[in-house]
Amino acid sequence: MASIQKVQCVWTGFSGAPGTTTMYATAAADLLAPLRAFLNANVAIFPTGLTITMPGIGDIINDATGELTGTWGPVTSPAPVVGTGVAVYSAPSGVSVQWHTTGIVDGRRVKGRTYLVPWLGLQNDGSPSPTSLATLSTSLATYLAASAGNMKVWQRPRLASAGPPVVSARAGSSWPVDGSQVGDFMSVLRSRRD
């Protein structure tokens, strides 16, 4: 049985809040400082009033079954990340980071995604500014080097279904992140409240 540890950050202080960012790691306590440094490197692109609170405790999950098997922590939570940007912004809009792995499941590459919403670094056409993307790219490179295979993407298990269509069961798996990509476009987060 392989296990992964869940790190769930809570975003508050903007219209539509709260939001969450969920990451998985082999050792969550070792991911906290690099994750905070990554988010903190982008505070000028997050609006004033936004606060990202990081956990000091979380779940341990069997990646094959999805079952909760324990708790990591408690450890001292890192200081919250507080946005400093001052600009008009769209609360449900931001950028998304795609996380790459070497994993292949069902003939497809295993990838993850993290949304950074809301995001202030925009050009007049509504796309992310080159300056904000450069800041993000630099902080991503530093984060990936610091997390050094500790951060994971979880391919969740799938139950069988008699259909239609017929779907076979599949065990879950977790894969180390080895790269990232950010598109030159904005993403919109939707929720059941919309």
Biotite code that builds the C-alpha atoms (Angstrom):
import biotite.structure as struc

atoms = struc.array([
    struc.Atom([0.000, 0.000, 0.000], chain_id="A", res_id=1, res_name="MET", atom_name="CA", element="C"),
    struc.Atom([1.329, 3.428, -0.981], chain_id="A", res_id=2, res_name="ALA", atom_name="CA", element="C"),
    struc.Atom([0.096, 6.421, 0.958], chain_id="A", res_id=3, res_name="SER", atom_name="CA", element="C"),
    struc.Atom([-0.047, 10.104, 0.178], chain_id="A", res_id=4, res_name="ILE", atom_name="CA", element="C"),
    struc.Atom([-0.518, 13.041, 2.510], chain_id="A", res_id=5, res_name="GLN", atom_name="CA", element="C"),
    struc.Atom([-3.053, 15.763, 1.767], chain_id="A", res_id=6, res_name="LYS", atom_name="CA", element="C"),
    struc.Atom([-2.228, 19.474, 2.163], chain_id="A", res_id=7, res_name="VAL", atom_name="CA", element="C"),
    struc.Atom([-5.310, 21.693, 1.934], chain_id="A", res_id=8, res_name="GLN", atom_name="CA", element="C"),
    struc.Atom([-4.832, 25.478, 1.887], chain_id="A", res_id=9, res_name="CYS", atom_name="CA", element="C"),
    struc.Atom([-7.823, 27.804, 2.368], chain_id="A", res_id=10, res_name="VAL", atom_name="CA", element="C"),
    struc.Atom([-8.181, 31.084, 0.422], chain_id="A", res_id=11, res_name="TRP", atom_name="CA", element="C"),
    struc.Atom([-10.325, 33.844, 2.014], chain_id="A", res_id=12, res_name="THR", atom_name="CA", element="C"),
    struc.Atom([-10.899, 37.588, 1.667], chain_id="A", res_id=13, res_name="GLY", atom_name="CA", element="C"),
    struc.Atom([-12.399, 37.898, -1.829], chain_id="A", res_id=14, res_name="PHE", atom_name="CA", element="C"),
    struc.Atom([-15.832, 37.679, -3.413], chain_id="A", res_id=15, res_name="SER", atom_name="CA", element="C"),
    struc.Atom([-16.838, 34.022, -3.717], chain_id="A", res_id=16, res_name="GLY", atom_name="CA", element="C"),
    struc.Atom([-14.488, 32.895, -0.946], chain_id="A", res_id=17, res_name="ALA", atom_name="CA", element="C"),
    struc.Atom([-13.581, 30.550, 0.575], chain_id="A", res_id=18, res_name="PRO", atom_name="CA", element="C"),
    struc.Atom([-11.550, 28.625, -1.953], chain_id="A", res_id=19, res_name="GLY", atom_name="CA", element="C"),
    struc.Atom([-9.187, 25.719, -1.460], chain_id="A", res_id=20, res_name="THR", atom_name="CA", element="C"),
    struc.Atom([-5.980, 24.458, -2.981], chain_id="A", res_id=21, res_name="THR", atom_name="CA", element="C"),
    struc.Atom([-5.316, 20.773, -2.404], chain_id="A", res_id=22, res_name="THR", atom_name="CA", element="C"),
    struc.Atom([-1.856, 19.291, -2.898], chain_id="A", res_id=23, res_name="MET", atom_name="CA", element="C"),
    struc.Atom([-0.577, 15.778, -2.230], chain_id="A", res_id=24, res_name="TYR", atom_name="CA", element="C"),
    struc.Atom([2.879, 14.784, -1.018], chain_id="A", res_id=25, res_name="ALA", atom_name="CA", element="C"),
    struc.Atom([4.914, 11.885, 0.249], chain_id="A", res_id=26, res_name="THR", atom_name="CA", element="C"),
    struc.Atom([5.804, 14.004, 3.313], chain_id="A", res_id=27, res_name="ALA", atom_name="CA", element="C"),
    struc.Atom([3.380, 16.910, 3.762], chain_id="A", res_id=28, res_name="ALA", atom_name="CA", element="C"),
    struc.Atom([5.368, 18.611, 6.521], chain_id="A", res_id=29, res_name="ALA", atom_name="CA", element="C"),
    struc.Atom([8.325, 18.914, 4.114], chain_id="A", res_id=30, res_name="ASP", atom_name="CA", element="C"),
    struc.Atom([6.094, 20.430, 1.406], chain_id="A", res_id=31, res_name="LEU", atom_name="CA", element="C"),
    struc.Atom([4.753, 23.284, 3.555], chain_id="A", res_id=32, res_name="LEU", atom_name="CA", element="C"),
    struc.Atom([7.771, 25.635, 3.430], chain_id="A", res_id=33, res_name="ALA", atom_name="CA", element="C"),
    struc.Atom([8.359, 25.324, -0.360], chain_id="A", res_id=34, res_name="PRO", atom_name="CA", element="C"),
    struc.Atom([4.605, 25.689, -1.020], chain_id="A", res_id=35, res_name="LEU", atom_name="CA", element="C"),
    struc.Atom([4.390, 28.806, 1.134], chain_id="A", res_id=36, res_name="ARG", atom_name="CA", element="C"),
    struc.Atom([7.485, 30.284, -0.573], chain_id="A", res_id=37, res_name="ALA", atom_name="CA", element="C"),
    struc.Atom([5.891, 29.604, -3.988], chain_id="A", res_id=38, res_name="PHE", atom_name="CA", element="C"),
    struc.Atom([2.603, 31.293, -3.071], chain_id="A", res_id=39, res_name="LEU", atom_name="CA", element="C"),
    struc.Atom([4.352, 34.147, -1.252], chain_id="A", res_id=40, res_name="ASN", atom_name="CA", element="C"),
    struc.Atom([6.486, 34.912, -4.331], chain_id="A", res_id=41, res_name="ALA", atom_name="CA", element="C"),
    struc.Atom([3.245, 35.881, -6.104], chain_id="A", res_id=42, res_name="ASN", atom_name="CA", element="C"),
    struc.Atom([1.618, 38.099, -3.424], chain_id="A", res_id=43, res_name="VAL", atom_name="CA", element="C"),
    struc.Atom([1.760, 41.208, -5.644], chain_id="A", res_id=44, res_name="ALA", atom_name="CA", element="C"),
    struc.Atom([-0.468, 39.379, -8.127], chain_id="A", res_id=45, res_name="ILE", atom_name="CA", element="C"),
    struc.Atom([-2.997, 38.373, -5.444], chain_id="A", res_id=46, res_name="PHE", atom_name="CA", element="C"),
    struc.Atom([-5.408, 41.129, -4.330], chain_id="A", res_id=47, res_name="PRO", atom_name="CA", element="C"),
    struc.Atom([-5.074, 42.978, -1.031], chain_id="A", res_id=48, res_name="THR", atom_name="CA", element="C"),
    struc.Atom([-7.352, 41.280, 1.486], chain_id="A", res_id=49, res_name="GLY", atom_name="CA", element="C"),
    struc.Atom([-6.764, 37.778, 0.129], chain_id="A", res_id=50, res_name="LEU", atom_name="CA", element="C"),
    struc.Atom([-5.294, 35.414, 2.728], chain_id="A", res_id=51, res_name="THR", atom_name="CA", element="C"),
    struc.Atom([-4.084, 31.866, 2.107], chain_id="A", res_id=52, res_name="ILE", atom_name="CA", element="C"),
    struc.Atom([-3.983, 29.818, 5.306], chain_id="A", res_id=53, res_name="THR", atom_name="CA", element="C"),
    struc.Atom([-1.823, 26.723, 5.328], chain_id="A", res_id=54, res_name="MET", atom_name="CA", element="C"),
    struc.Atom([-2.486, 23.651, 7.483], chain_id="A", res_id=55, res_name="PRO", atom_name="CA", element="C"),
    struc.Atom([-0.407, 22.088, 10.227], chain_id="A", res_id=56, res_name="GLY", atom_name="CA", element="C"),
    struc.Atom([-2.317, 18.816, 10.079], chain_id="A", res_id=57, res_name="ILE", atom_name="CA", element="C"),
    struc.Atom([-3.995, 16.736, 7.388], chain_id="A", res_id=58, res_name="GLY", atom_name="CA", element="C"),
    struc.Atom([-5.134, 13.381, 6.075], chain_id="A", res_id=59, res_name="ASP", atom_name="CA", element="C"),
    struc.Atom([-3.078, 10.363, 5.041], chain_id="A", res_id=60, res_name="ILE", atom_name="CA", element="C"),
    struc.Atom([-4.747, 8.470, 2.177], chain_id="A", res_id=61, res_name="ILE", atom_name="CA", element="C"),
    struc.Atom([-4.219, 5.039, 0.631], chain_id="A", res_id=62, res_name="ASN", atom_name="CA", element="C"),
    struc.Atom([-3.662, 6.095, -2.983], chain_id="A", res_id=63, res_name="ASP", atom_name="CA", element="C"),
    struc.Atom([-4.899, 2.767, -4.418], chain_id="A", res_id=64, res_name="ALA", atom_name="CA", element="C"),
    struc.Atom([-8.269, 2.726, -2.601], chain_id="A", res_id=65, res_name="THR", atom_name="CA", element="C"),
    struc.Atom([-8.812, 6.361, -1.583], chain_id="A", res_id=66, res_name="GLY", atom_name="CA", element="C"),
    struc.Atom([-9.396, 5.295, 2.024], chain_id="A", res_id=67, res_name="GLU", atom_name="CA", element="C"),
    struc.Atom([-8.379, 7.570, 4.864], chain_id="A", res_id=68, res_name="LEU", atom_name="CA", element="C"),
    struc.Atom([-5.677, 5.742, 6.863], chain_id="A", res_id=69, res_name="THR", atom_name="CA", element="C"),
    struc.Atom([-4.388, 8.329, 9.320], chain_id="A", res_id=70, res_name="GLY", atom_name="CA", element="C"),
    struc.Atom([-3.305, 11.874, 10.046], chain_id="A", res_id=71, res_name="THR", atom_name="CA", element="C"),
    struc.Atom([-0.030, 13.697, 9.482], chain_id="A", res_id=72, res_name="TRP", atom_name="CA", element="C"),
    struc.Atom([1.025, 16.389, 11.940], chain_id="A", res_id=73, res_name="GLY", atom_name="CA", element="C"),
    struc.Atom([0.377, 18.356, 13.920], chain_id="A", res_id=74, res_name="PRO", atom_name="CA", element="C"),
    struc.Atom([3.250, 20.636, 12.978], chain_id="A", res_id=75, res_name="VAL", atom_name="CA", element="C"),
    struc.Atom([3.533, 24.411, 13.217], chain_id="A", res_id=76, res_name="THR", atom_name="CA", element="C"),
    struc.Atom([1.575, 25.979, 10.361], chain_id="A", res_id=77, res_name="SER", atom_name="CA", element="C"),
    struc.Atom([3.510, 28.389, 8.141], chain_id="A", res_id=78, res_name="PRO", atom_name="CA", element="C"),
    struc.Atom([2.485, 32.047, 8.374], chain_id="A", res_id=79, res_name="ALA", atom_name="CA", element="C"),
    struc.Atom([-0.459, 32.900, 6.120], chain_id="A", res_id=80, res_name="PRO", atom_name="CA", element="C"),
    struc.Atom([0.222, 34.288, 2.645], chain_id="A", res_id=81, res_name="VAL", atom_name="CA", element="C"),
    struc.Atom([-1.391, 37.728, 2.265], chain_id="A", res_id=82, res_name="VAL", atom_name="CA", element="C"),
    struc.Atom([-2.054, 39.388, -1.100], chain_id="A", res_id=83, res_name="GLY", atom_name="CA", element="C"),
    struc.Atom([-0.651, 42.880, -1.679], chain_id="A", res_id=84, res_name="THR", atom_name="CA", element="C"),
    struc.Atom([-1.886, 43.649, -5.215], chain_id="A", res_id=85, res_name="GLY", atom_name="CA", element="C"),
    struc.Atom([-4.014, 46.715, -5.840], chain_id="A", res_id=86, res_name="VAL", atom_name="CA", element="C"),
    struc.Atom([-6.067, 46.618, -9.049], chain_id="A", res_id=87, res_name="ALA", atom_name="CA", element="C"),
    struc.Atom([-9.556, 45.893, -10.301], chain_id="A", res_id=88, res_name="VAL", atom_name="CA", element="C"),
    struc.Atom([-9.949, 42.154, -10.789], chain_id="A", res_id=89, res_name="TYR", atom_name="CA", element="C"),
    struc.Atom([-12.457, 39.427, -11.601], chain_id="A", res_id=90, res_name="SER", atom_name="CA", element="C"),
    struc.Atom([-12.893, 37.261, -8.488], chain_id="A", res_id=91, res_name="ALA", atom_name="CA", element="C"),
    struc.Atom([-13.531, 33.926, -10.305], chain_id="A", res_id=92, res_name="PRO", atom_name="CA", element="C"),
    struc.Atom([-10.701, 34.426, -12.849], chain_id="A", res_id=93, res_name="SER", atom_name="CA", element="C"),
    struc.Atom([-7.069, 33.450, -12.635], chain_id="A", res_id=94, res_name="GLY", atom_name="CA", element="C"),
    struc.Atom([-4.393, 31.226, -14.080], chain_id="A", res_id=95, res_name="VAL", atom_name="CA", element="C"),
    struc.Atom([-3.991, 27.472, -13.886], chain_id="A", res_id=96, res_name="SER", atom_name="CA", element="C"),
    struc.Atom([-0.815, 25.502, -13.425], chain_id="A", res_id=97, res_name="VAL", atom_name="CA", element="C"),
    struc.Atom([-0.641, 22.064, -15.022], chain_id="A", res_id=98, res_name="GLN", atom_name="CA", element="C"),
    struc.Atom([1.580, 19.598, -13.161], chain_id="A", res_id=99, res_name="TRP", atom_name="CA", element="C"),
    struc.Atom([3.412, 16.976, -15.250], chain_id="A", res_id=100, res_name="HIS", atom_name="CA", element="C"),
    struc.Atom([4.419, 13.432, -14.251], chain_id="A", res_id=101, res_name="THR", atom_name="CA", element="C"),
    struc.Atom([5.896, 10.410, -16.001], chain_id="A", res_id=102, res_name="THR", atom_name="CA", element="C"),
    struc.Atom([2.833, 8.345, -15.051], chain_id="A", res_id=103, res_name="GLY", atom_name="CA", element="C"),
    struc.Atom([0.634, 6.747, -17.706], chain_id="A", res_id=104, res_name="ILE", atom_name="CA", element="C"),
    struc.Atom([-2.753, 5.306, -16.711], chain_id="A", res_id=105, res_name="VAL", atom_name="CA", element="C"),
    struc.Atom([-5.284, 3.905, -19.180], chain_id="A", res_id=106, res_name="ASP", atom_name="CA", element="C"),
    struc.Atom([-3.065, 5.067, -22.046], chain_id="A", res_id=107, res_name="GLY", atom_name="CA", element="C"),
    struc.Atom([-3.030, 8.693, -20.879], chain_id="A", res_id=108, res_name="ARG", atom_name="CA", element="C"),
    struc.Atom([-0.400, 10.830, -19.174], chain_id="A", res_id=109, res_name="ARG", atom_name="CA", element="C"),
    struc.Atom([-1.194, 11.545, -15.508], chain_id="A", res_id=110, res_name="VAL", atom_name="CA", element="C"),
    struc.Atom([-1.402, 15.328, -14.981], chain_id="A", res_id=111, res_name="LYS", atom_name="CA", element="C"),
    struc.Atom([-2.660, 17.565, -12.207], chain_id="A", res_id=112, res_name="GLY", atom_name="CA", element="C"),
    struc.Atom([-3.932, 21.128, -12.092], chain_id="A", res_id=113, res_name="ARG", atom_name="CA", element="C"),
    struc.Atom([-3.869, 23.956, -9.560], chain_id="A", res_id=114, res_name="THR", atom_name="CA", element="C"),
    struc.Atom([-5.864, 27.160, -9.996], chain_id="A", res_id=115, res_name="TYR", atom_name="CA", element="C"),
    struc.Atom([-4.487, 30.470, -8.713], chain_id="A", res_id=116, res_name="LEU", atom_name="CA", element="C"),
    struc.Atom([-7.672, 32.507, -8.413], chain_id="A", res_id=117, res_name="VAL", atom_name="CA", element="C"),
    struc.Atom([-8.124, 35.487, -8.187], chain_id="A", res_id=118, res_name="PRO", atom_name="CA", element="C"),
    struc.Atom([-5.221, 36.869, -10.263], chain_id="A", res_id=119, res_name="TRP", atom_name="CA", element="C"),
    struc.Atom([-4.466, 40.551, -10.846], chain_id="A", res_id=120, res_name="LEU", atom_name="CA", element="C"),
    struc.Atom([-1.649, 40.382, -13.407], chain_id="A", res_id=121, res_name="GLY", atom_name="CA", element="C"),
    struc.Atom([-3.622, 41.147, -16.573], chain_id="A", res_id=122, res_name="LEU", atom_name="CA", element="C"),
    struc.Atom([-3.094, 42.935, -19.861], chain_id="A", res_id=123, res_name="GLN", atom_name="CA", element="C"),
    struc.Atom([-5.723, 45.149, -21.517], chain_id="A", res_id=124, res_name="ASN", atom_name="CA", element="C"),
    struc.Atom([-6.985, 42.187, -23.576], chain_id="A", res_id=125, res_name="ASP", atom_name="CA", element="C"),
    struc.Atom([-7.721, 40.184, -20.411], chain_id="A", res_id=126, res_name="GLY", atom_name="CA", element="C"),
    struc.Atom([-4.847, 37.714, -20.774], chain_id="A", res_id=127, res_name="SER", atom_name="CA", element="C"),
    struc.Atom([-2.116, 37.307, -18.127], chain_id="A", res_id=128, res_name="PRO", atom_name="CA", element="C"),
    struc.Atom([0.635, 39.903, -18.390], chain_id="A", res_id=129, res_name="SER", atom_name="CA", element="C"),
    struc.Atom([4.132, 38.759, -19.413], chain_id="A", res_id=130, res_name="PRO", atom_name="CA", element="C"),
    struc.Atom([5.471, 40.180, -16.135], chain_id="A", res_id=131, res_name="THR", atom_name="CA", element="C"),
    struc.Atom([3.039, 38.165, -14.005], chain_id="A", res_id=132, res_name="SER", atom_name="CA", element="C"),
    struc.Atom([3.752, 34.992, -16.002], chain_id="A", res_id=133, res_name="LEU", atom_name="CA", element="C"),
    struc.Atom([7.523, 35.527, -15.624], chain_id="A", res_id=134, res_name="ALA", atom_name="CA", element="C"),
    struc.Atom([7.129, 35.918, -11.837], chain_id="A", res_id=135, res_name="THR", atom_name="CA", element="C"),
    struc.Atom([4.991, 32.772, -11.729], chain_id="A", res_id=136, res_name="LEU", atom_name="CA", element="C"),
    struc.Atom([7.439, 30.774, -13.893], chain_id="A", res_id=137, res_name="SER", atom_name="CA", element="C"),
    struc.Atom([10.389, 31.712, -11.697], chain_id="A", res_id=138, res_name="THR", atom_name="CA", element="C"),
    struc.Atom([8.521, 30.795, -8.512], chain_id="A", res_id=139, res_name="SER", atom_name="CA", element="C"),
    struc.Atom([7.379, 27.491, -10.057], chain_id="A", res_id=140, res_name="LEU", atom_name="CA", element="C"),
    struc.Atom([10.946, 26.521, -10.970], chain_id="A", res_id=141, res_name="ALA", atom_name="CA", element="C"),
    struc.Atom([12.102, 27.280, -7.414], chain_id="A", res_id=142, res_name="THR", atom_name="CA", element="C"),
    struc.Atom([9.150, 25.349, -5.949], chain_id="A", res_id=143, res_name="TYR", atom_name="CA", element="C"),
    struc.Atom([9.740, 22.254, -8.098], chain_id="A", res_id=144, res_name="LEU", atom_name="CA", element="C"),
    struc.Atom([13.443, 22.219, -7.182], chain_id="A", res_id=145, res_name="ALA", atom_name="CA", element="C"),
    struc.Atom([12.618, 22.579, -3.472], chain_id="A", res_id=146, res_name="ALA", atom_name="CA", element="C"),
    struc.Atom([9.859, 19.937, -3.459], chain_id="A", res_id=147, res_name="SER", atom_name="CA", element="C"),
    struc.Atom([12.169, 17.499, -5.339], chain_id="A", res_id=148, res_name="ALA", atom_name="CA", element="C"),
    struc.Atom([9.773, 14.634, -6.049], chain_id="A", res_id=149, res_name="GLY", atom_name="CA", element="C"),
    struc.Atom([7.847, 15.066, -2.784], chain_id="A", res_id=150, res_name="ASN", atom_name="CA", element="C"),
    struc.Atom([4.794, 16.643, -4.478], chain_id="A", res_id=151, res_name="MET", atom_name="CA", element="C"),
    struc.Atom([2.442, 14.097, -6.065], chain_id="A", res_id=152, res_name="LYS", atom_name="CA", element="C"),
    struc.Atom([-0.440, 13.978, -8.504], chain_id="A", res_id=153, res_name="VAL", atom_name="CA", element="C"),
    struc.Atom([-3.084, 11.488, -7.387], chain_id="A", res_id=154, res_name="TRP", atom_name="CA", element="C"),
    struc.Atom([-4.887, 9.454, -10.037], chain_id="A", res_id=155, res_name="GLN", atom_name="CA", element="C"),
    struc.Atom([-7.987, 8.506, -8.055], chain_id="A", res_id=156, res_name="ARG", atom_name="CA", element="C"),
    struc.Atom([-9.373, 4.962, -8.030], chain_id="A", res_id=157, res_name="PRO", atom_name="CA", element="C"),
    struc.Atom([-12.364, 4.215, -10.245], chain_id="A", res_id=158, res_name="ARG", atom_name="CA", element="C"),
    struc.Atom([-15.272, 1.906, -9.439], chain_id="A", res_id=159, res_name="LEU", atom_name="CA", element="C"),
    struc.Atom([-16.632, -0.505, -12.039], chain_id="A", res_id=160, res_name="ALA", atom_name="CA", element="C"),
    struc.Atom([-19.901, 0.338, -13.749], chain_id="A", res_id=161, res_name="SER", atom_name="CA", element="C"),
    struc.Atom([-22.212, -1.980, -15.704], chain_id="A", res_id=162, res_name="ALA", atom_name="CA", element="C"),
    struc.Atom([-22.931, 0.958, -17.980], chain_id="A", res_id=163, res_name="GLY", atom_name="CA", element="C"),
    struc.Atom([-23.753, 2.096, -20.383], chain_id="A", res_id=164, res_name="PRO", atom_name="CA", element="C"),
    struc.Atom([-20.941, 2.650, -21.012], chain_id="A", res_id=165, res_name="PRO", atom_name="CA", element="C"),
    struc.Atom([-19.282, -0.295, -19.272], chain_id="A", res_id=166, res_name="VAL", atom_name="CA", element="C"),
    struc.Atom([-16.386, 0.903, -17.113], chain_id="A", res_id=167, res_name="VAL", atom_name="CA", element="C"),
    struc.Atom([-13.830, -1.400, -15.489], chain_id="A", res_id=168, res_name="SER", atom_name="CA", element="C"),
    struc.Atom([-12.507, -0.802, -11.993], chain_id="A", res_id=169, res_name="ALA", atom_name="CA", element="C"),
    struc.Atom([-9.076, 0.758, -11.629], chain_id="A", res_id=170, res_name="ARG", atom_name="CA", element="C"),
    struc.Atom([-6.893, 1.175, -8.553], chain_id="A", res_id=171, res_name="ALA", atom_name="CA", element="C"),
    struc.Atom([-5.622, 4.645, -7.792], chain_id="A", res_id=172, res_name="GLY", atom_name="CA", element="C"),
    struc.Atom([-1.967, 5.650, -7.973], chain_id="A", res_id=173, res_name="SER", atom_name="CA", element="C"),
    struc.Atom([0.214, 8.633, -7.167], chain_id="A", res_id=174, res_name="SER", atom_name="CA", element="C"),
    struc.Atom([3.043, 10.057, -9.258], chain_id="A", res_id=175, res_name="TRP", atom_name="CA", element="C"),
    struc.Atom([5.836, 12.550, -8.459], chain_id="A", res_id=176, res_name="PRO", atom_name="CA", element="C"),
    struc.Atom([5.585, 15.927, -10.189], chain_id="A", res_id=177, res_name="VAL", atom_name="CA", element="C"),
    struc.Atom([8.524, 16.519, -12.513], chain_id="A", res_id=178, res_name="ASP", atom_name="CA", element="C"),
    struc.Atom([7.469, 19.665, -14.369], chain_id="A", res_id=179, res_name="GLY", atom_name="CA", element="C"),
    struc.Atom([4.834, 22.345, -14.814], chain_id="A", res_id=180, res_name="SER", atom_name="CA", element="C"),
    struc.Atom([3.212, 24.486, -17.495], chain_id="A", res_id=181, res_name="GLN", atom_name="CA", element="C"),
    struc.Atom([1.162, 27.677, -17.375], chain_id="A", res_id=182, res_name="VAL", atom_name="CA", element="C"),
    struc.Atom([-0.950, 28.724, -20.338], chain_id="A", res_id=183, res_name="GLY", atom_name="CA", element="C"),
    struc.Atom([-1.118, 32.300, -21.622], chain_id="A", res_id=184, res_name="ASP", atom_name="CA", element="C"),
    struc.Atom([-4.848, 32.505, -20.936], chain_id="A", res_id=185, res_name="PHE", atom_name="CA", element="C"),
    struc.Atom([-7.180, 33.051, -18.018], chain_id="A", res_id=186, res_name="MET", atom_name="CA", element="C"),
    struc.Atom([-9.172, 30.276, -16.346], chain_id="A", res_id=187, res_name="SER", atom_name="CA", element="C"),
    struc.Atom([-12.548, 30.709, -14.684], chain_id="A", res_id=188, res_name="VAL", atom_name="CA", element="C"),
    struc.Atom([-13.393, 28.753, -11.548], chain_id="A", res_id=189, res_name="LEU", atom_name="CA", element="C"),
    struc.Atom([-16.978, 27.588, -11.245], chain_id="A", res_id=190, res_name="ARG", atom_name="CA", element="C"),
    struc.Atom([-18.723, 26.085, -8.280], chain_id="A", res_id=191, res_name="SER", atom_name="CA", element="C"),
    struc.Atom([-22.114, 24.684, -7.437], chain_id="A", res_id=192, res_name="ARG", atom_name="CA", element="C"),
    struc.Atom([-22.996, 28.152, -6.111], chain_id="A", res_id=193, res_name="ARG", atom_name="CA", element="C"),
    struc.Atom([-22.816, 29.665, -9.626], chain_id="A", res_id=194, res_name="ASP", atom_name="CA", element="C"),
])
